[in-house]
Amino acid sequence: MTQKNVDVVVAGGGTSGFAAAIAAARNGARVCLIERSTALGGTMTNGLVPGINSMRHQPCRTVPVGLSTASHESNFSGKQYIKGIAQELVDRLLKLKAVYAHEGESPVRVNFDHETMKLVMDQMVREAGAEILYLSEVTGVIKDGDILKGVVLSDGGVIHAKTVIDTTGDANVVALAGAPWEQGRHNVHNHTQAASLYFLIGDVDLDKMIAGMDPYPTDFPDVYREMLHRLWGEKKPFAMLSFPTLMRKAIENGDYPPPCGTSQTAERGFAGLIRPIYRNGKIRNTTMHNVDMAHMCDPTNIPEFSKTISAMREFVVKYAEYLRKYIPGYGDSYLLSTAHQIGIRESRIIIGEYKMTGEDTLEGREFLDAIGWCGHAVDVHDDNGSRDLEIHEVGGSGAYQIPYRILVPQRIDGLLVAGRTVSSDITANGTLRGQASCILMGQAAGTAAALAAKAGVAPRRVDVAHLQKQLKADGVVL
């Protein structure tokens, strides 16, 4: 059984966790990273989400026709707000032809090869000096009053630490430690935003798919079709709307699968985007699909959510058949793979030293304890499928600052949180949960944990000015 004494334990090697481990180790801490699967990266790897969104300001005012969404993967305009470990990751992938980017510069949404990402993340963590324990999970905590002293692992082992960083995605350590949290819209019930099981479709004829837009000017206005034809002609990454007219026809014919947990059939919920994947320096004839397919679910209720997972797999198989039957270019396609990890947009949210609000993000507010900037649009998916996707462009200069206090849970010392479970309301969480901002928060949490260990103080007592100085030195834009 594992028995260790370290400075920092990072629970969860996903989007935030890998960055937290790197930052803590580089700043002199002894670090152990706990990951329950066999790969780092979370949704970016095991979840098949092939895009780090948003390294820059994410424009979305033209979302009704999908114009800005179409070009995010190849759009380098405006200021890049997130760099640091996130940009370092992109640069290393670029050397392996596993990402569409420029050296030192990323587009709004970074299209990458998730298999190569697994290797690069592992290398970066180990090179920083952190230890990785795969196939391990935190199942208990060690406390002295309201001070967290370590964690108990699934193999019965124990790791004592000065700080534990919860990057589980579900605030599992927070719940075990007794720190306060909330869940669900207005805390009325535990149901959260729609969940998705990402999947890949192979042998897609992209020429036919792009040409297939032309007979549907209502779905794809002239300016939209012109952009997609241009991007495809230049062999640049792109994303496109699903074919709404054809989807409605399939619904009428009973050929479109209803999402789990609702009687609605994607008429109001998010009906998905089509994104060709980028591998070895080229766009391939494989497309990634993100569709709202499970509503009224609670990801923390394992018995019930297990049934939801089964329903989502059934949905995917039926959706692949719908694509073959209705969508141009998919006539000879096949279901290539489904993600090993479910795309959960929301579960537990901690109650921290500060609760970030939708107004903070939409007005582009700045904070004295800022740990970085974020330009990700507010993106809230409905919980029950009765409302449309809620998307708002963030205001101010095109980004807002993220305060350190939302990473610090109330009541329990020796604990930090990074990722989509940070202290926020549902609107703010709809932007904070983006991959780029999660990497940023992970870097900040890891840096703060290392500084706390050096100073012999609780993470909530870290000198914020010192933290900001170190983040700047490590490439974070402040």
N, C-alpha and C positions, 0 to 999 in steps of 0.2 A: 504493500500500500504506500501511496505517496505521503511523505512527511517532509515538509519544507518550512523554512523561515525566509521570507523575502521582504522587500520594501513595498512592492505593488503586485497585487493580483488583478488581472483583467479577466473578467468573467464574460466570455463571448468573443470570438475572433471574427466577427462580421465587419460591416462597413466602418463602424466606429472603433471596434476593439483592436483591429490590427494597427490602426494609427495610434491608439492610446499606448499599446505595448511598445511601439517604436519610439514614440516621444519620451516615455518614461525611461526607457533603457538608455537612450542617447543623452539624457540629462542625469545619468549617473545612478539610476535606481536598479536594484536587483528585481527582475520582473519575471513573472510566470503568467503565460497566457493560456486560458482554459477554453477549449473549443469542442463542442459535442459531436461535430461531424468529422470528416477526414480532410477538409479543406477550409482555408480562411476565405473571407470575402462575403459571407452571408448571401444577401439577395443578389449581389453583383456576380456571384459565381454559382453557388448552390441554387440560387433563385432564378438564374437565367436572365437577369435584368441587364442587358448589354449597353448601359448608358450611364455615365456619371453626370448627373443633372443637379445643379447648374453651376458651372465654374464661373459663368458670367451672369449678367442680368438676363432673366428669361422673359422675352417679350411674349405677350399672349393676347393682345387686344384683337388680333385677327383670328382667334381660335374658331369662331363660327365657320370660317371657310378653311381653317387649318393652315393658313399661309405661313405663319411663323413657326408652327410646330413642324412643318415639312422641312424646314431648313436648319433646325437647331443643331443637327450633327455636323453641319459644314459652315456654321455662322461664327466668325471670329470678331464680329464688330463689337464696339463698346469696351468698357473696362473689364478686365478679369479680376474678380473680387476674391477668389479662393485659389491659393497657391500652396506653399508649404509642402507637406507630405503628399497631398493630393496631386500636385503638379509633378513631384518627383516620381510618383507611381506612373503617371502618364508618360513621362520622359523615358522611363525604363521599358515600358511597353512599346514605345515608339521604336526603340532600337531593335526590337524583335518583330517589327512589322505587325504588331498586334493591336494597334490603335490608330484611329484617324485623328491626327493632331500635328502641331508644329513643335519643334524643340522649344521648350520653355513657354509654350502657349497652347491653350486648349480652346475648343469651340464651346458653345453654350452647353451642349450635351455631348459627352465623349463616347463614341461608339468603339467598343473594344472586344477582343477575343476573351471570353470568360475562362477558357481552359488555360491559356497562357497566364491570365491574371492569377490563377491559383498558385502557380509556381513563383511568380514575381513577388506576391505578397509574403509567401513563406520565406523567400530569400531575404527580403527586406527586414522582416522581424528577426530572423536569426542573425543577420549581419549586424543588427543594432545591439545584439547581446542578450535578447530576451529568450526565455525557454518557452516552447510550445508543448502543451499536453493535449493531443487530439483524443477523441473518443472519451472525453471527460466532461462532466457537468457538475455545477454547484447544486448540492441537494440540502445543504444546511449551513448555518453560520456559527461563528464563535463570537460571543459578546461579553463585555464587562460593563454591565449597566447599559447605557446608551452609546457605548463605544464599540464599534465593530473591530474585531481583532483578527479575523481570518475566516476561512470557509472550509466546509466539509465537502468532499468530492463523491461522485457516484461509486467509486471503488472503495469507499470507506476511508480514504486518505484525508489528511488535514494539511492545510497550508496556512501558516500564520503570516500576517502582513500588517504593515502600518496603514495602508490604504487599499480598499477594494474598489475597483471601478466596474460598475454594472453596465455592461454593453450587451446584455442578453437580448435586447429588443422587446422584452416583455416585463422589464423591471423585476425579474425573478428574485434577485438578491435583495432588492428594496423590500419586497413583500416578506421574504424570509427574515429580514432584519427588523421588521416592524416599523419601518419608516412610512409616512403617510403617502397615499396615492389615490387616484380616482380613475374611473373608466366609464366610457359611454357618453353619448350626446346629452349634455346638461345633467349628467349623472342620474338620469331617470332609470336607465337600465344598463346592462353590461354590453349591449350590442354596439359594435363599432363599425367603422367604414367598411365598405365592400372589400372582400379578399379576392385575390386572383392567383391562379396557378399558371405561371408563364409556360409557354410551350413553343417549340420550333417546328416549322413545316418545311420539308425538303422538296427538291425538284420543282421549284416554282419558276415559271417562264416569266421573268421580269419584263421582257419586251411586251408580251401580251398584257401583263398587268397594267403597265403604264399606258399603253394604247387603249386599254379597256375603259379608261376614264372618259375618253372623248365623247361617247354617246350620252353622257350623263352631266350636262352642263349645270343642272340644278344642284347636283351633289358637288361638282367640281367646277367652279367659275373659271373663266378664261385665264385670269392672272394666276390661279392656283395650278391649272394644268400646264401653263407655260413654265412655271417654276419647276414642277416635277419632271417635265420633259428635259429641261435644261440640266438639272442635277443628275438625272440618269444618263444623259448624253455625255456629261463630264465625268461620269463614274464616281460621283461623290455620294457619301451617305445621305440618306433622307428618310423621312417617315411620312406615311400617308394615311388619310382617313379610310376606314372601311367604307364599302359602298352602301350608303344608307338606303337608296332605292331598292337595291337588290336584297338587302337585309329585310326590309319591310315586305317584299314579295315572298321571301322565305318564311317569314312569320305567318303571313296569310295562308301559305301552303302547309303550315305545320312542320317545316323543315329547319327551323331555327330553335335550338334548345333553350328552354327557359332557365334563367339563373336559379341557383339553389336559394331557398328561403324567401321567395317573393313570387307573386302571380304576374308581375310585370315581365315583359320580354324584351329588355334592352331598349325599349322605346324612350325611356327617360334616363336610365342609368348609362354608364360609360360602355359604349359598344366596341371600343377597342381601336388600336392603331396597328398598322402594318409597318414593320421595320426590317429591311434586308440586313443581314448580319455582315460584319467586316472581319475577314480572316486573311492573314498573311499578305496584307497590303491591298486587298481587293474586296469589292462587294460580291457576295456569293448568292447563289440562287436558293438561299434558305432565308425564311422570314420568321421573325419573332412576333408573338402575338400577346397582347395585354388586354384582357377583357374582364369586366366586372362579372364574376360568376358565382358569388356567394354573399348573400345578405343576411341580416339579422343573426349574426354569428358572434360568439364570444371565444376568441383564440386562447383564453386562459382556462376555459372549461374543456379539458382534454377529451373526456368521453363524447361530448356533443360535437366538438370540433373535428374529431376523428370521422364522424359520420359526414360532416361537411366536406372533408378531404375526399372521401369516396365519391361524393356527388360531383365534386369538381372534376375528378378524373373522367367520370362518365360524360360530363359536359364537354370536355376537351375532345373526346373521340367523336361526339356528335357534331361539334363545331368544325372539325377537320373534314367531315363528310359534307357539311354545308358549304365549306370553301370549295371543295371539288365540284360540287353541283352548280354553284351560282357565280363564283368570282372568277373573272378573267385571269388566265395564267395558272390557275390551280387545278386544271382538269386532270393532270397526271401527277399531282403532288401526293405526299404522304406525311403522316405524323412521325416526325423524326425523334423527338424526345420531349418529356415534360420535366419540369424542375424538381429537384430533390427537396427544395424548401419552398413552402407556401409564401406568396407575397402578401404579407399582413401589413396593412397600412396604419393600423392603430390598435393598441391594447391598453395596458396600464400606462398612466401618465403620473409622474411623481408630483408631489406638492413640494416645491422648492422654496428657496429663500426669496425668489421672485417668480411670479407667474407671467410669462410673456403672453401678450394679447394680440388679437388680430389687428387692432389699431396700431400697435407698435410696428408691425410689419408693413401694413398698408400705407402708413405715413412715413416710413423710412426712418424711424427714430434711432438716435445714437445713445450710448450708455457709457458712463464713466468706467465701468468694469468690463468693457467690451473685450471679447476674445477673437473677434473677426467679423467679417461682413457676409451677408447672404443675399443673393438676388433671385432666388428661386420663387416662382409664382406660387400664390396660394392655390392649392389643388386638393379639394375636399370631395371625396366620393361618398355618395349617400349610403346610409345604413340600411334602408329598407327598400331601395329601388324605386321610390315614388317621386324622387326629386332629381333634377338634372345635375350633372357634374358642376361643381362650383369652382370657377377659376377666376382669380383676380391678379393683376400685375402689381407687384409691390411698388411703393411710391418713393418719395424722397429723391435721392440721387439715382435711384434704380436699385437700391439695396438698403438693407437695415443692418444694424449691429446686433450681435448676439451677446447678451450679458453673461458673465461667469456664474452669476447667482442661480440661473436656471439649471445648472449642472449639480447644484448642492442641495440634497434632500434636507428637509426639516427633521429635527429631533435626533437623528443618528449621526455620530461623528465617525471618521474613518471610512467614509463612503462618498463616492462621486458617481455620477451617471452621465452617459453620453449616448447620442442617438435619438431615435424617435420617441423615447420615453421621457425626455426632459420636460421640465415644468412649463406648461403652455395650455392655452385654450384650444378648442378644436380648429379655429381658423389659423392661428399661429402655427399649430402643429402641422397643418397642411402645407406649409413651406419649409419648416425646420426639418422635416423627415426626409428631404432630398439627399441623395448620396453624397454630393460634394459637401454640404453643410454637416452631414454626419461625420465625414472624415475630419473636417475642421474641428468639430466638437471633441472628437476622439483625441486629436493632437493636443487640444487645450487641456483636457482632463488628464492625459498622461503627463504632460509637462507640469501641471499643478500638483499631481500626486508626487512626482519626483522632488519638486521644491518643498512640499510639505514634509517629506521624509528627511531632507537635508536640514530643515529648520526645526524639526521636532515639534511641529504644530499640526493641528487638525486641518484638513483641506479647506474648511470654511474660513480659516484664519490665515490663509496664504496671502502674502503681500501681492496685491493685484498689480501694482506698478511693476514689481519684479517679474511677475508672470507675463505681463504684456511685453516687457523688454525682451524676455527670452523668446516669446513667440515671434516677435519681429526678427530676432537674430536667426530664427529657424525658418524664415521665409514666409510667415503668415502676414497677410495684408491687414493692417490695422489703421 
